[in-house]
């Protein structure tokens, strides 16, 4: 729980100090728009310093300058208020967290670790009563930490929305409180999200449809990768599908339980090969043949896994959730009812996963294109990691394991056993963090057995994993 440690150590007054600096910008520029008008524009227009074809252009440039200074002041006013509101919210949460820790540790049998884990101070077997008390205390800590994480996200998005992503100052900054993310549109969320995770801002819509993609795949032409966003036609087909409706319902239940990120999936193989074949013959092929908008997106992707992440909360408590789906167009994906073969069995982890036994995950794993990862430690389900020739972005890895930008760096890893939204099934994963390079956190699923663990990245359930890392065995 690195978030717990950050909350306890971070002083929100830093935001208050920053707000004062923004306020000084507002004060220092007071009257500047009018000064530009009086001392630059008026003399140029009234006294004839500019004549001919260049005059209107010069006037327009000075006019733009005046407007930009005015906009800059308005942005600074809003940012100041946001920072003050964020500092107040986070300070309140920090106080609540410290109070919770104090209350928990008032029980001489309990303590809270530096990572926010409630522990028993007495060695030996924990009694059922003490175990129940520890679980209740842990839920209290986790709930407060989730509040802080959510408020931090709200602050990030509202600040970015007020400042804007264009080269000019934002003409309509509208946020003065961090719980106003309901004013941010889906398209704006998408653009802000790209910047906050380090992606490019120059995204252009991709309205390539499923028929075109299928034709490109069959003919071997066209781009090897497509990136779709909110307003693209294929995204709309998936979003409006009945399967996605079920996924959103499952995610809503998990978010209501306090989980801010995770995975959900839709599988056409739940009924076995017979059920999957029926799906293909009775629904998918007819949808493709008739251009049925309700079933076309589902028919194209087959089974899928989505990663979800809560990125904001409106004033009425309604959560804003970001979904990401990656799908491979391949032979096994095209024939998705045959995509579940014996190959899948070797990636299934032991039923109860690895919690408490993650020292068995340590070692060096080797993957495609010379990529390699070494995990050390393993105590308390975490440790240090070292990667070599590692993909910067797993979404750039194709179904053959080829990837673009690479890096080598040290970082940390943490193991967790997670539950799919709306399901009883669990999946094991490790999350990687890198401090030496500007790379986002990465997740790898853990499969195999405790004696022969496997790390893999599998965005499309109908296909074999895009990346597989096998533990190097001692010779």
DRENDO-1510 file (C-alpha; in Angstrom, 1 decimal, always signed):
<recs>
REC; n; res; u; v; w
REC; 1; UNK; +0.0; +0.0; +0.0 .
REC; 2; UNK; +2.4; +2.7; -1.2 .
REC; 3; UNK; -0.6; +5.1; -1.3 .
REC; 4; UNK; -0.9; +4.8; +2.5 .
REC; 5; UNK; +2.8; +5.8; +3.0 .
REC; 6; UNK; +2.4; +8.7; +0.6 .
REC; 7; UNK; -0.6; +10.0; +2.3 .
REC; 8; UNK; +1.0; +9.8; +5.8 .
REC; 9; UNK; +4.2; +11.6; +4.6 .
REC; 10; UNK; +2.9; +14.1; +2.1 .
REC; 11; UNK; +2.1; +17.6; +3.4 .
REC; 12; UNK; -0.9; +19.1; +1.6 .
REC; 13; UNK; +0.2; +22.6; +2.6 .
REC; 14; UNK; +2.5; +22.3; -0.5 .
REC; 15; UNK; -0.7; +22.8; -2.5 .
REC; 16; UNK; -1.6; +25.9; -0.4 .
REC; 17; UNK; +1.8; +27.4; -1.1 .
REC; 18; UNK; +1.4; +26.7; -4.8 .
REC; 19; UNK; -2.0; +28.4; -4.7 .
REC; 20; UNK; -0.4; +31.5; -3.2 .
REC; 21; UNK; +2.0; +31.6; -6.2 .
REC; 22; UNK; -0.9; +31.4; -8.6 .
REC; 23; UNK; -2.6; +34.2; -6.7 .
REC; 24; UNK; +0.5; +36.3; -7.1 .
REC; 25; UNK; +0.3; +35.8; -10.8 .
REC; 26; UNK; -3.3; +37.1; -10.7 .
REC; 27; UNK; -2.2; +40.2; -8.7 .
REC; 28; UNK; +0.9; +40.9; -10.8 .
REC; 29; UNK; -1.1; +40.9; -14.0 .
REC; 30; UNK; -4.0; +43.0; -12.7 .
REC; 31; UNK; -4.8; +45.7; -15.3 .
REC; 32; UNK; -2.4; +44.3; -17.8 .
REC; 33; UNK; -5.1; +43.5; -20.5 .
REC; 34; UNK; -6.2; +47.2; -20.4 .
REC; 35; UNK; -2.6; +48.4; -20.4 .
REC; 36; UNK; -2.0; +46.4; -23.6 .
REC; 37; UNK; -5.1; +48.0; -25.1 .
REC; 38; UNK; -4.1; +51.6; -24.1 .
REC; 39; UNK; -0.3; +51.5; -24.8 .
REC; 40; UNK; -0.1; +49.2; -27.8 .
REC; 41; UNK; -3.4; +48.8; -29.7 .
REC; 42; UNK; -4.8; +52.3; -29.4 .
REC; 43; UNK; -1.7; +54.1; -30.6 .
REC; 44; UNK; -1.3; +51.7; -33.5 .
REC; 45; UNK; -4.8; +52.2; -34.6 .
REC; 46; UNK; -5.3; +55.9; -33.9 .
REC; 47; UNK; -1.9; +57.3; -34.8 .
REC; 48; UNK; -1.3; +55.4; -38.0 .
REC; 49; UNK; +2.0; +53.7; -37.1 .
REC; 50; UNK; +0.9; +50.7; -39.3 .
REC; 51; UNK; -0.5; +51.2; -42.7 .
REC; 52; UNK; -1.3; +49.1; -45.7 .
REC; 53; UNK; -1.7; +45.3; -45.8 .
REC; 54; UNK; +0.3; +44.7; -42.6 .
REC; 55; UNK; -1.9; +46.8; -40.4 .
REC; 56; UNK; -4.8; +44.4; -39.9 .
REC; 57; UNK; -2.4; +41.6; -39.2 .
REC; 58; UNK; -0.5; +43.6; -36.5 .
REC; 59; UNK; -3.7; +44.7; -34.9 .
REC; 60; UNK; -5.0; +41.1; -34.8 .
REC; 61; UNK; -1.7; +39.9; -33.1 .
REC; 62; UNK; -1.9; +42.6; -30.4 .
REC; 63; UNK; -5.6; +41.9; -30.0 .
REC; 64; UNK; -4.8; +38.2; -29.5 .
REC; 65; UNK; -2.1; +39.1; -27.0 .
REC; 66; UNK; -4.7; +41.1; -24.9 .
REC; 67; UNK; -7.1; +38.2; -25.0 .
REC; 68; UNK; -4.4; +35.7; -24.0 .
REC; 69; UNK; -3.4; +37.7; -21.0 .
REC; 70; UNK; -7.1; +38.0; -19.9 .
REC; 71; UNK; -7.5; +34.2; -20.3 .
REC; 72; UNK; -4.3; +33.6; -18.4 .
REC; 73; UNK; -5.6; +35.6; -15.5 .
REC; 74; UNK; -8.9; +33.6; -15.5 .
REC; 75; UNK; -7.1; +30.3; -15.6 .
REC; 76; UNK; -4.8; +31.4; -12.7 .
REC; 77; UNK; -7.9; +32.4; -10.6 .
REC; 78; UNK; -9.5; +29.0; -11.1 .
REC; 79; UNK; -6.3; +27.0; -10.6 .
REC; 80; UNK; -5.7; +28.9; -7.3 .
REC; 81; UNK; -9.2; +27.9; -6.0 .
REC; 82; UNK; -8.7; +24.3; -7.1 .
REC; 83; UNK; -5.4; +24.0; -5.3 .
REC; 84; UNK; -6.9; +25.4; -2.2 .
REC; 85; UNK; -9.9; +23.0; -2.4 .
REC; 86; UNK; -7.6; +20.1; -3.1 .
REC; 87; UNK; -5.3; +20.9; -0.2 .
REC; 88; UNK; -8.3; +21.2; +2.2 .
REC; 89; UNK; -9.8; +17.8; +1.0 .
REC; 90; UNK; -6.5; +16.0; +1.2 .
REC; 91; UNK; -5.6; +17.5; +4.6 .
REC; 92; UNK; -9.0; +16.3; +6.0 .
REC; 93; UNK; -8.3; +12.8; +4.6 .
REC; 94; UNK; -4.8; +12.8; +6.1 .
REC; 95; UNK; -6.2; +13.8; +9.5 .
REC; 96; UNK; -8.8; +11.0; +9.2 .
REC; 97; UNK; -6.2; +8.4; +8.4 .
REC; 98; UNK; -3.9; +9.4; +11.3 .
REC; 99; UNK; -6.9; +9.3; +13.6 .
REC; 100; UNK; -7.8; +5.8; +12.3 .
REC; 101; UNK; -4.3; +4.6; +12.9 .
REC; 102; UNK; -4.3; +6.0; +16.4 .
REC; 103; UNK; -7.7; +4.4; +17.2 .
REC; 104; UNK; -6.5; +1.0; +15.9 .
REC; 105; UNK; -3.2; +1.1; +17.7 .
REC; 106; UNK; -5.1; +1.9; +20.9 .
REC; 107; UNK; -5.6; -1.8; +21.0 .
REC; 108; UNK; -2.3; -3.2; +22.3 .
REC; 109; UNK; -2.7; -6.3; +20.2 .
REC; 110; UNK; -2.8; -4.3; +16.9 .
REC; 111; UNK; -0.4; -2.2; +14.9 .
REC; 112; UNK; -0.4; -0.6; +11.5 .
REC; 113; UNK; +2.7; -1.1; +9.4 .
REC; 114; UNK; +4.4; +1.6; +7.3 .
REC; 115; UNK; +2.5; +0.2; +4.3 .
REC; 116; UNK; -0.9; +0.5; +5.9 .
REC; 117; UNK; -1.3; -3.2; +6.8 .
REC; 118; UNK; -3.0; -4.0; +10.1 .
REC; 119; UNK; -1.0; -6.6; +12.0 .
REC; 120; UNK; -1.3; -8.5; +15.2 .
REC; 121; UNK; +1.5; -7.8; +17.8 .
REC; 122; UNK; +1.1; -11.2; +19.4 .
REC; 123; UNK; +2.9; -14.1; +17.8 .
REC; 124; UNK; +1.2; -17.4; +17.1 .
REC; 125; UNK; -2.3; -18.2; +15.8 .
REC; 126; UNK; -4.7; -15.3; +15.6 .
REC; 127; UNK; -8.0; -16.0; +17.3 .
REC; 128; UNK; -11.2; -15.7; +15.2 .
REC; 129; UNK; -12.2; -12.6; +17.3 .
REC; 130; UNK; -8.9; -10.9; +16.7 .
REC; 131; UNK; -9.0; -11.8; +13.1 .
REC; 132; UNK; -12.4; -10.2; +12.7 .
REC; 133; UNK; -11.2; -7.0; +14.5 .
REC; 134; UNK; -8.1; -6.9; +12.2 .
REC; 135; UNK; -10.3; -7.3; +9.1 .
REC; 136; UNK; -12.6; -4.5; +10.2 .
REC; 137; UNK; -9.7; -2.2; +11.0 .
REC; 138; UNK; -8.1; -3.0; +7.6 .
REC; 139; UNK; -11.3; -2.1; +5.8 .
REC; 140; UNK; -11.4; +1.3; +7.6 .
REC; 141; UNK; -7.8; +2.0; +6.5 .
REC; 142; UNK; -8.4; +0.9; +2.9 .
REC; 143; UNK; -11.6; +3.0; +2.7 .
REC; 144; UNK; -9.7; +6.2; +3.7 .
REC; 145; UNK; -6.9; +5.5; +1.3 .
REC; 146; UNK; -9.3; +5.0; -1.5 .
REC; 147; UNK; -10.9; +8.4; -0.7 .
REC; 148; UNK; -7.4; +10.0; -1.0 .
REC; 149; UNK; -6.6; +8.2; -4.3 .
REC; 150; UNK; -9.9; +9.4; -5.8 .
REC; 151; UNK; -9.5; +13.0; -4.6 .
REC; 152; UNK; -6.0; +13.0; -6.1 .
REC; 153; UNK; -7.4; +11.9; -9.4 .
REC; 154; UNK; -10.1; +14.5; -9.3 .
REC; 155; UNK; -7.5; +17.2; -8.6 .
REC; 156; UNK; -5.4; +16.0; -11.5 .
REC; 157; UNK; -8.3; +16.0; -14.0 .
REC; 158; UNK; -9.9; +19.3; -12.9 .
REC; 159; UNK; -6.5; +21.1; -13.0 .
REC; 160; UNK; -5.7; +19.8; -16.4 .
REC; 161; UNK; -9.2; +20.7; -17.7 .
REC; 162; UNK; -8.8; +24.3; -16.5 .
REC; 163; UNK; -5.3; +24.8; -17.9 .
REC; 164; UNK; -6.3; +23.1; -21.2 .
REC; 165; UNK; -4.3; +21.1; -23.7 .
REC; 166; UNK; -4.2; +23.7; -26.6 .
REC; 167; UNK; -1.3; +26.0; -27.3 .
REC; 168; UNK; -3.5; +29.0; -26.2 .
REC; 169; UNK; -4.8; +29.6; -22.7 .
REC; 170; UNK; -8.1; +28.0; -22.0 .
REC; 171; UNK; -11.0; +30.4; -22.8 .
REC; 172; UNK; -13.5; +28.7; -20.5 .
REC; 173; UNK; -11.9; +27.4; -17.3 .
REC; 174; UNK; -14.8; +26.2; -15.2 .
REC; 175; UNK; -13.5; +24.3; -12.2 .
REC; 176; UNK; -13.1; +25.8; -8.8 .
REC; 177; UNK; -13.8; +22.6; -6.8 .
REC; 178; UNK; -12.2; +19.2; -7.4 .
REC; 179; UNK; -15.6; +17.3; -7.2 .
REC; 180; UNK; -16.8; +19.1; -10.4 .
REC; 181; UNK; -15.5; +16.4; -12.8 .
REC; 182; UNK; -19.1; +15.9; -13.9 .
REC; 183; UNK; -18.5; +18.9; -16.2 .
REC; 184; UNK; -15.8; +17.1; -18.1 .
REC; 185; UNK; -17.1; +15.4; -21.2 .
REC; 186; UNK; -16.1; +11.9; -22.3 .
REC; 187; UNK; -14.0; +13.3; -25.2 .
REC; 188; UNK; -12.2; +15.7; -22.8 .
REC; 189; UNK; -11.6; +12.8; -20.3 .
REC; 190; UNK; -10.0; +10.8; -23.1 .
REC; 191; UNK; -7.7; +13.6; -24.2 .
REC; 192; UNK; -6.7; +14.4; -20.5 .
REC; 193; UNK; -6.2; +10.8; -19.8 .
REC; 194; UNK; -3.7; +10.5; -22.7 .
REC; 195; UNK; -1.6; +13.3; -21.3 .
REC; 196; UNK; -1.7; +12.1; -17.7 .
REC; 197; UNK; -0.5; +8.6; -18.6 .
REC; 198; UNK; +2.2; +10.1; -20.9 .
REC; 199; UNK; +0.7; +9.4; -24.3 .
REC; 200; UNK; +0.7; +11.8; -27.2 .
REC; 201; UNK; -2.0; +14.6; -27.5 .
REC; 202; UNK; -2.2; +14.6; -31.2 .
REC; 203; UNK; -4.8; +11.8; -31.5 .
REC; 204; UNK; -7.0; +11.7; -34.6 .
REC; 205; UNK; -10.2; +9.7; -34.9 .
REC; 206; UNK; -9.9; +6.2; -36.5 .
REC; 207; UNK; -13.3; +5.4; -38.1 .
REC; 208; UNK; -12.0; +2.1; -39.7 .
REC; 209; UNK; -14.9; -0.3; -39.5 .
REC; 210; UNK; -14.9; -4.0; -38.7 .
REC; 211; UNK; -15.4; -5.0; -42.4 .
REC; 212; UNK; -12.4; -2.9; -43.4 .
REC; 213; UNK; -10.2; -4.4; -40.6 .
REC; 214; UNK; -11.4; -7.9; -41.6 .
REC; 215; UNK; -10.6; -7.2; -45.2 .
REC; 216; UNK; -7.1; -5.8; -44.3 .
REC; 217; UNK; -6.4; -8.9; -42.3 .
REC; 218; UNK; -7.5; -11.3; -45.0 .
REC; 219; UNK; -5.5; -9.5; -47.7 .
REC; 220; UNK; -2.5; -8.7; -45.5 .
REC; 221; UNK; -2.8; -5.0; -46.2 .
REC; 222; UNK; -3.4; -1.9; -44.1 .
REC; 223; UNK; -1.9; -0.8; -40.8 .
REC; 224; UNK; -1.0; -3.5; -38.3 .
REC; 225; UNK; -2.4; -1.5; -35.4 .
REC; 226; UNK; -5.5; +0.6; -34.9 .
REC; 227; UNK; -6.2; +2.8; -31.9 .
REC; 228; UNK; -9.8; +3.6; -31.3 .
REC; 229; UNK; -11.3; +6.1; -28.8 .
REC; 230; UNK; -14.7; +7.2; -27.6 .
REC; 231; UNK; -16.2; +8.7; -30.7 .
REC; 232; UNK; -14.9; +6.1; -33.2 .
REC; 233; UNK; -17.4; +3.9; -34.9 .
REC; 234; UNK; -16.0; +0.6; -33.7 .
REC; 235; UNK; -15.8; +1.8; -30.1 .
REC; 236; UNK; -19.5; +2.8; -30.4 .
REC; 237; UNK; -20.4; -0.7; -31.7 .
REC; 238; UNK; -18.6; -2.3; -28.7 .
REC; 239; UNK; -20.0; +0.2; -26.2 .
REC; 240; UNK; -23.6; -0.4; -27.3 .
REC; 241; UNK; -23.3; -4.2; -27.3 .
REC; 242; UNK; -25.3; -6.3; -24.9 .
REC; 243; UNK; -22.1; -7.9; -23.7 .
REC; 244; UNK; -20.6; -4.5; -22.7 .
REC; 245; UNK; -23.9; -3.7; -20.9 .
REC; 246; UNK; -23.2; -6.8; -18.7 .
REC; 247; UNK; -19.6; -5.8; -18.2 .
REC; 248; UNK; -20.6; -2.3; -17.0 .
REC; 249; UNK; -23.1; -3.8; -14.6 .
REC; 250; UNK; -20.4; -6.1; -13.1 .
REC; 251; UNK; -17.9; -3.3; -12.8 .
REC; 252; UNK; -20.5; -1.0; -11.2 .
REC; 253; UNK; -21.0; -3.6; -8.4 .
REC; 254; UNK; -17.2; -3.9; -7.9 .
REC; 255; UNK; -16.7; -0.1; -7.8 .
REC; 256; UNK; -19.6; +0.2; -5.3 .
REC; 257; UNK; -17.6; -2.2; -3.1 .
REC; 258; UNK; -14.7; +0.3; -3.2 .
REC; 259; UNK; -12.4; -1.2; -5.9 .
REC; 260; UNK; -11.0; +1.6; -8.0 .
REC; 261; UNK; -9.4; -0.5; -10.8 .
REC; 262; UNK; -9.5; -4.1; -12.0 .
REC; 263; UNK; -10.6; -6.3; -14.8 .
REC; 264; UNK; -13.9; -7.6; -16.2 .
REC; 265; UNK; -14.4; -10.0; -19.1 .
REC; 266; UNK; -16.9; -11.4; -21.4 .
REC; 267; UNK; -16.5; -14.9; -22.6 .
REC; 268; UNK; -18.4; -16.8; -25.3 .
REC; 269; UNK; -16.8; -20.0; -24.1 .
REC; 270; UNK; -18.8; -20.2; -20.9 .
REC; 271; UNK; -21.1; -22.8; -22.6 .
REC; 272; UNK; -18.1; -24.8; -23.8 .
REC; 273; UNK; -17.3; -25.4; -27.5 .
REC; 274; UNK; -21.0; -26.2; -28.2 .
REC; 275; UNK; -22.1; -22.8; -26.7 .
REC; 276; UNK; -19.3; -20.9; -28.4 .
REC; 277; UNK; -20.2; -22.6; -31.8 .
REC; 278; UNK; -23.8; -21.6; -31.3 .
REC; 279; UNK; -22.8; -18.1; -30.6 .
REC; 280; UNK; -20.8; -18.0; -33.8 .
REC; 281; UNK; -23.4; -19.6; -36.1 .
REC; 282; UNK; -26.6; -18.2; -34.6 .
REC; 283; UNK; -25.5; -14.7; -33.7 .
REC; 284; UNK; -22.1; -13.6; -34.9 .
REC; 285; UNK; -22.2; -14.7; -38.5 .
REC; 286; UNK; -25.8; -13.3; -39.1 .
REC; 287; UNK; -24.7; -10.0; -37.5 .
REC; 288; UNK; -21.8; -9.8; -39.9 .
REC; 289; UNK; -23.9; -10.8; -42.9 .
REC; 290; UNK; -26.7; -8.3; -42.2 .
REC; 291; UNK; -24.6; -5.4; -40.8 .
REC; 292; UNK; -26.6; -5.7; -37.5 .
REC; 293; UNK; -25.4; -2.7; -35.5 .
REC; 294; UNK; -26.5; -4.3; -32.2 .
REC; 295; UNK; -24.3; -7.5; -32.7 .
REC; 296; UNK; -21.6; -6.4; -35.2 .
REC; 297; UNK; -19.1; -5.1; -32.6 .
REC; 298; UNK; -19.6; -8.2; -30.4 .
REC; 299; UNK; -19.2; -10.5; -33.5 .
REC; 300; UNK; -16.0; -8.9; -34.5 .
REC; 301; UNK; -14.1; -9.0; -31.1 .
REC; 302; UNK; -15.5; -12.3; -29.7 .
REC; 303; UNK; -14.5; -12.8; -26.1 .
REC; 304; UNK; -12.6; -9.9; -24.5 .
REC; 305; UNK; -11.1; -8.6; -21.3 .
REC; 306; UNK; -11.4; -4.9; -20.3 .
REC; 307; UNK; -9.3; -3.1; -17.8 .
REC; 308; UNK; -11.3; -0.5; -15.9 .
REC; 309; UNK; -10.1; +2.4; -13.8 .
REC; 310; UNK; -12.1; +5.0; -11.8 .
REC; 311; UNK; -10.8; +8.4; -12.9 .
REC; 312; UNK; -13.2; +10.7; -11.2 .
REC; 313; UNK; -16.3; +11.3; -9.1 .
REC; 314; UNK; -19.1; +13.7; -9.7 .
REC; 315; UNK; -20.6; +15.9; -6.9 .
REC; 316; UNK; -23.5; +13.5; -6.6 .
REC; 317; UNK; -21.1; +10.6; -5.9 .
REC; 318; UNK; -21.5; +9.0; -9.4 .
REC; 319; UNK; -18.1; +7.5; -10.5 .
REC; 320; UNK; -16.4; +8.1; -13.8 .
REC; 321; UNK; -14.9; +4.9; -15.2 .
REC; 322; UNK; -12.4; +4.5; -18.0 .
REC; 323; UNK; -12.4; +1.2; -19.9 .
REC; 324; UNK; -9.6; -0.1; -22.1 .
REC; 325; UNK; -9.9; -3.1; -24.4 .
REC; 326; UNK; -7.2; -4.7; -26.5 .
REC; 327; UNK; -8.1; -7.2; -29.2 .
REC; 328; UNK; -6.0; -9.3; -31.6 .
REC; 329; UNK; -7.2; -10.0; -35.2 .
REC; 330; UNK; -5.7; -13.4; -35.8 .
REC; 331; UNK; -6.7; -16.9; -36.9 .
REC; 332; UNK; -7.5; -18.0; -33.4 .
REC; 333; UNK; -9.4; -14.8; -32.7 .
REC; 334; UNK; -11.4; -15.1; -35.9 .
REC; 335; UNK; -12.4; -18.7; -35.1 .
REC; 336; UNK; -13.0; -17.6; -31.5 .
REC; 337; UNK; -15.0; -20.6; -30.5 .
REC; 338; UNK; -11.9; -22.7; -31.2 .
REC; 339; UNK; -9.6; -20.3; -29.3 .
REC; 340; UNK; -10.0; -22.2; -26.0 .
REC; 341; UNK; -7.7; -25.2; -26.3 .
REC; 342; UNK; -5.2; -27.1; -24.2 .
REC; 343; UNK; -2.7; -24.3; -24.6 .
REC; 344; UNK; -4.8; -22.3; -22.0 .
REC; 345; UNK; -4.3; -24.9; -19.3 .
REC; 346; UNK; -0.6; -24.2; -18.8 .
REC; 347; UNK; -1.4; -20.6; -18.0 .
REC; 348; UNK; -4.0; -21.4; -15.4 .
REC; 349; UNK; -2.6; -20.6; -11.9 .
REC; 350; UNK; -3.1; -22.7; -8.9 .
REC; 351; UNK; -6.6; -22.1; -7.5 .
REC; 352; UNK; -5.4; -20.2; -4.4 .
REC; 353; UNK; -2.6; -18.3; -6.2 .
REC; 354; UNK; +0.6; -17.3; -4.6 .
REC; 355; UNK; -0.2; -15.1; -1.6 .
REC; 356; UNK; +2.3; -15.6; +1.2 .
REC; 357; UNK; +4.4; -17.8; -1.1 .
REC; 358; UNK; +5.7; -15.2; -3.6 .
REC; 359; UNK; +9.3; -16.1; -2.8 .
REC; 360; UNK; +8.6; -18.9; -5.3 .
REC; 361; UNK; +8.1; -16.2; -8.0 .
REC; 362; UNK; +11.5; -14.8; -7.6 .
REC; 363; UNK; +14.1; -15.5; -10.3 .
REC; 364; UNK; +14.8; -14.5; -13.9 .
REC; 365; UNK; +12.2; -14.8; -16.7 .
REC; 366; UNK; +13.0; -14.7; -20.4 .
REC; 367; UNK; +10.6; -13.6; -23.1 .
REC; 368; UNK; +10.5; -12.7; -26.8 .
REC; 369; UNK; +13.0; -10.4; -28.6 .
REC; 370; UNK; +15.6; -10.8; -25.8 .
REC; 371; UNK; +13.3; -9.2; -23.1 .
REC; 372; UNK; +14.1; -10.4; -19.6 .
REC; 373; UNK; +12.9; -9.7; -16.1 .
REC; 374; UNK; +14.4; -10.6; -12.7 .
REC; 375; UNK; +12.3; -10.6; -9.6 .
REC; 376; UNK; +14.0; -10.6; -6.2 .
REC; 377; UNK; +12.7; -10.3; -2.6 .
REC; 378; UNK; +9.2; -11.8; -2.2 .
REC; 379; UNK; +8.7; -10.9; +1.4 .
REC; 380; UNK; +5.2; -9.5; +2.0 .
REC; 381; UNK; +4.3; -10.2; -1.6 .
REC; 382; UNK; +6.6; -7.6; -3.0 .
REC; 383; UNK; +10.2; -7.0; -4.0 .
REC; 384; UNK; +12.7; -5.5; -6.5 .
REC; 385; UNK; +12.6; -5.9; -10.2 .
REC; 386; UNK; +15.1; -5.5; -13.0 .
REC; 387; UNK; +14.1; -5.5; -16.7 .
REC; 388; UNK; +16.2; -5.7; -19.9 .
REC; 389; UNK; +15.1; -4.9; -23.4 .
REC; 390; UNK; +11.6; -4.4; -21.9 .
REC; 391; UNK; +8.6; -3.1; -23.9 .
REC; 392; UNK; +7.7; +0.5; -23.0 .
REC; 393; UNK; +4.0; -0.2; -23.6 .
REC; 394; UNK; +2.4; -3.6; -23.6 .
REC; 395; UNK; -0.3; -2.4; -26.0 .
REC; 396; UNK; +2.4; -2.0; -28.6 .
REC; 397; UNK; +3.2; -5.7; -28.5 .
REC; 398; UNK; +1.6; -7.6; -31.3 .
REC; 399; UNK; +0.3; -11.2; -31.3 .
REC; 400; UNK; +3.8; -12.5; -32.4 .
REC; 401; UNK; +5.5; -10.8; -29.4 .
REC; 402; UNK; +7.2; -8.1; -31.4 .
REC; 403; UNK; +7.3; -4.7; -29.6 .
REC; 404; UNK; +8.5; -1.2; -30.4 .
REC; 405; UNK; +10.3; +1.1; -27.9 .
REC; 406; UNK; +12.4; -0.8; -25.3 .
REC; 407; UNK; +14.1; +0.1; -22.1 .
REC; 408; UNK; +16.2; -1.4; -19.3 .
REC; 409; UNK; +15.7; -0.3; -15.7 .
REC; 410; UNK; +15.3; -1.2; -12.1 .
REC; 411; UNK; +12.0; -0.9; -10.2 .
REC; 412; UNK; +9.7; -2.8; -7.8 .
REC; 413; UNK; +7.0; -5.4; -8.1 .
REC; 414; UNK; +4.0; -6.3; -6.0 .
REC; 415; UNK; +1.8; -9.5; -6.2 .
REC; 416; UNK; -1.9; -9.5; -5.8 .
REC; 417; UNK; -4.8; -12.0; -6.2 .
REC; 418; UNK; -7.7; -10.2; -7.9 .
REC; 419; UNK; -11.2; -11.1; -8.7 .
REC; 420; UNK; -12.9; -10.5; -12.1 .
REC; 421; UNK; -15.8; -8.2; -11.8 .
REC; 422; UNK; -19.1; -10.1; -11.5 .
REC; 423; UNK; -17.4; -13.5; -11.3 .
REC; 424; UNK; -16.2; -16.0; -8.7 .
REC; 425; UNK; -12.9; -16.5; -10.7 .
REC; 426; UNK; -9.7; -14.9; -9.6 .
REC; 427; UNK; -6.5; -14.0; -11.4 .
REC; 428; UNK; -2.9; -13.6; -10.1 .
REC; 429; UNK; -0.9; -10.7; -11.2 .
REC; 430; UNK; +2.2; -8.6; -10.4 .
REC; 431; UNK; +2.3; -4.9; -10.9 .
REC; 432; UNK; +5.6; -3.3; -12.0 .
REC; 433; UNK; +6.7; +0.2; -11.1 .
REC; 434; UNK; +9.8; +1.9; -12.6 .
REC; 435; UNK; +11.4; +5.0; -11.0 .
REC; 436; UNK; +14.3; +5.4; -13.4 .
REC; 437; UNK; +12.3; +5.8; -16.6 .
REC; 438; UNK; +9.1; +7.6; -17.6 .
REC; 439; UNK; +7.0; +4.5; -17.9 .
REC; 440; UNK; +3.5; +3.8; -16.6 .
REC; 441; UNK; +2.9; +0.9; -14.1 .
REC; 442; UNK; +2.6; -2.4; -15.9 .
REC; 443; UNK; +0.6; -5.5; -15.0 .
REC; 444; UNK; +1.6; -9.1; -15.8 .
REC; 445; UNK; -0.6; -12.1; -15.0 .
REC; 446; UNK; +0.9; -15.0; -13.2 .
REC; 447; UNK; +0.2; -18.5; -14.4 .
REC; 448; UNK; +1.6; -22.0; -14.3 .
REC; 449; UNK; +2.4; -23.7; -10.9 .
REC; 450; UNK; +4.4; -22.8; -7.9 .
REC; 451; UNK; +7.2; -25.0; -9.2 .
REC; 452; UNK; +7.0; -23.6; -12.7 .
REC; 453; UNK; +5.5; -20.1; -12.7 .
REC; 454; UNK; +4.9; -18.2; -15.9 .
REC; 455; UNK; +4.4; -14.4; -16.4 .
REC; 456; UNK; +2.2; -13.4; -19.4 .
REC; 457; UNK; +0.3; -10.6; -21.0 .
REC; 458; UNK; -2.9; -11.7; -22.7 .
REC; 459; UNK; -5.3; -8.9; -23.8 .
REC; 460; UNK; -7.5; -11.1; -26.0 .
REC; 461; UNK; -9.0; -14.3; -24.4 .
REC; 462; UNK; -9.5; -15.7; -27.9 .
REC; 463; UNK; -5.8; -15.7; -28.7 .
REC; 464; UNK; -2.7; -17.0; -27.1 .
REC; 465; UNK; -0.9; -14.5; -24.9 .
REC; 466; UNK; +1.0; -11.7; -26.7 .
REC; 467; UNK; +3.9; -12.0; -24.2 .
REC; 468; UNK; +5.1; -15.0; -22.2 .
REC; 469; UNK; +8.0; -15.0; -19.8 .
REC; 470; UNK; +9.3; -18.4; -18.7 .
REC; 471; UNK; +11.3; -18.7; -15.5 .
REC; 472; UNK; +14.9; -19.7; -16.2 .
REC; 473; UNK; +15.5; -23.1; -14.7 .
REC; 474; UNK; +18.7; -24.0; -12.9 .
REC; 475; UNK; +20.9; -26.2; -15.1 .
</recs>
